[in-house]
């Protein structure tokens, strides 16, 4: 059984959420596992483990592992998983 949640937003709140989402999407680019490892100061094996644990979200573009640069930078800056 699926549970549905209704969220009430004002038009201004919705516009703010959309604006932030668009800015984030436009400010980021997909990066390789090697680039993510370099940014975080980790090995590529560690990046793969973080992905399997759900700490890092993989983006499927070419069949090769890619991660959004903004997500990796956010993880580096605050240490919280990006889901």
C-alpha positions as a Markdown table, in Angstrom:
| # | Residue | x | y | z |
|---|---|---|---|---|
| 1 | Unk | 0.0 | 0.0 | 0.0 |
| 2 | Unk | 1.3 | 3.4 | -0.9 |
| 3 | Unk | 1.0 | 6.3 | 1.4 |
| 4 | Unk | 0.5 | 9.8 | 0.0 |
| 5 | Unk | 1.5 | 13.0 | 1.7 |
| 6 | Unk | 0.0 | 16.3 | 0.9 |
| 7 | Unk | 2.2 | 19.4 | 1.4 |
| 8 | Unk | 0.7 | 22.8 | 1.5 |
| 9 | Unk | 2.8 | 25.6 | 0.1 |
| 10 | Unk | 2.1 | 29.2 | -0.7 |
| 11 | Unk | 2.9 | 30.2 | -4.3 |
| 12 | Unk | 6.0 | 32.1 | -3.0 |
| 13 | Unk | 7.3 | 29.0 | -1.2 |
| 14 | Unk | 6.8 | 26.9 | -4.3 |
| 15 | Unk | 8.5 | 29.5 | -6.4 |
| 16 | Unk | 11.4 | 29.6 | -3.9 |
| 17 | Unk | 11.8 | 25.8 | -4.0 |
| 18 | Unk | 11.7 | 25.7 | -7.8 |
| 19 | Unk | 14.3 | 28.6 | -8.1 |
| 20 | Unk | 16.7 | 26.9 | -5.7 |
| 21 | Unk | 16.3 | 23.5 | -7.5 |
| 22 | Unk | 17.0 | 25.1 | -10.9 |
| 23 | Unk | 20.0 | 27.0 | -9.6 |
| 24 | Unk | 21.4 | 23.8 | -8.0 |
| 25 | Unk | 20.9 | 21.9 | -11.2 |
| 26 | Unk | 22.5 | 24.5 | -13.4 |
| 27 | Unk | 25.5 | 25.1 | -11.0 |
| 28 | Unk | 26.5 | 21.5 | -10.9 |
| 29 | Unk | 28.0 | 19.0 | -13.4 |
| 30 | Unk | 28.3 | 15.3 | -13.4 |
| 31 | Unk | 31.8 | 14.2 | -12.3 |
| 32 | Unk | 33.6 | 10.8 | -12.4 |
| 33 | Unk | 34.4 | 8.6 | -9.5 |
| 34 | Unk | 38.0 | 9.7 | -9.7 |
| 35 | Unk | 37.0 | 13.4 | -9.5 |
| 36 | Unk | 34.8 | 12.7 | -6.6 |
| 37 | Unk | 37.6 | 10.8 | -4.8 |
| 38 | Unk | 40.0 | 13.7 | -5.4 |
| 39 | Unk | 37.5 | 16.3 | -4.1 |
| 40 | Unk | 36.8 | 14.3 | -0.9 |
| 41 | Unk | 40.4 | 13.1 | -0.5 |
| 42 | Unk | 39.3 | 9.5 | -0.6 |
| 43 | Unk | 40.1 | 6.5 | -2.8 |
| 44 | Unk | 37.8 | 5.4 | -5.6 |
| 45 | Unk | 37.1 | 2.2 | -3.7 |
| 46 | Unk | 35.9 | 4.3 | -0.8 |
| 47 | Unk | 33.7 | 6.3 | -3.1 |
| 48 | Unk | 32.2 | 3.1 | -4.4 |
| 49 | Unk | 31.5 | 1.9 | -0.8 |
| 50 | Unk | 29.9 | 5.3 | 0.0 |
| 51 | Unk | 27.7 | 4.8 | -3.0 |
| 52 | Unk | 26.6 | 1.3 | -1.9 |
| 53 | Unk | 25.9 | 2.6 | 1.6 |
| 54 | Unk | 23.7 | 5.4 | 0.2 |
| 55 | Unk | 26.1 | 8.2 | 1.4 |
| 56 | Unk | 26.6 | 9.4 | -2.2 |
| 57 | Unk | 23.9 | 9.4 | -4.9 |
| 58 | Unk | 25.0 | 8.0 | -8.3 |
| 59 | Unk | 23.6 | 9.7 | -11.4 |
| 60 | Unk | 23.0 | 7.4 | -14.4 |
| 61 | Unk | 24.0 | 9.2 | -17.6 |
| 62 | Unk | 26.4 | 7.0 | -19.6 |
| 63 | Unk | 26.4 | 3.7 | -17.7 |
| 64 | Unk | 29.6 | 4.8 | -15.9 |
| 65 | Unk | 29.5 | 6.1 | -12.4 |
| 66 | Unk | 28.8 | 9.8 | -12.2 |
| 67 | Unk | 28.1 | 12.0 | -9.2 |
| 68 | Unk | 26.8 | 15.6 | -9.1 |
| 69 | Unk | 29.7 | 17.9 | -8.2 |
| 70 | Unk | 27.4 | 20.0 | -6.0 |
| 71 | Unk | 26.5 | 16.9 | -4.0 |
| 72 | Unk | 30.1 | 16.0 | -3.5 |
| 73 | Unk | 31.0 | 19.5 | -2.5 |
| 74 | Unk | 28.1 | 19.7 | 0.0 |
| 75 | Unk | 29.2 | 16.4 | 1.5 |
| 76 | Unk | 32.7 | 17.7 | 1.8 |
| 77 | Unk | 31.5 | 20.9 | 3.5 |
| 78 | Unk | 29.1 | 19.5 | 6.0 |
| 79 | Unk | 29.8 | 15.8 | 6.1 |
| 80 | Unk | 26.2 | 14.8 | 5.7 |
| 81 | Unk | 25.0 | 12.2 | 3.2 |
| 82 | Unk | 23.5 | 13.6 | 0.0 |
| 83 | Unk | 20.4 | 11.6 | -0.9 |
